[in-house]
Amino acid sequence: MKPIYNIILLFLFSVIVISSSCKDEIPNLDEKIPDENVSYAEHIQPVFNIKCATSSCHDDASRQGGLSLTNWANTTANALFVFPFEPDNSILIWAIEGQSGATVMPPLGRAALSGKEITGIRTWVAEGAKNN
């Protein structure tokens, strides 16, 4: 009976060691996003790359909902999705803020955008959705 307890104890110890050594795969970009002068290349595209422009979502091949978020040209190609200077009229903002009438993004099971990421995207659109 004692050997089985040792095996169970060893197994539990291994699980704890392995799980505690795992890194969070999604970096926290919050501290990099400023309250104003939001740069697409420096602040917005990294968020899209990690949380949106992934396989079977808003990448070039899948274009879920008709939207690719792989680069600035694709992101801003349709003024209905991103309406420069008008975040309240942008479907992208409706979706990430969960406003009624829009499909909530990201979908259940995907990494959610943080409040700072949402605010950063909203600010970028409000500042003209520039390719900066």
Secondary structure as UniProt FT lines:
FT   HELIX           2..21
FT   HELIX           30..32
FT   HELIX           40..44
FT   HELIX           45..51
FT   TURN            55..58
FT   TURN            60..62
FT   HELIX           64..66
FT   HELIX           72..75
FT   TURN            79..81
FT   TURN            84..85
FT   HELIX           87..89
FT   HELIX           91..97
FT   TURN            100..101
FT   TURN            108..109
FT   HELIX           115..126
FT   TURN            127..128
//
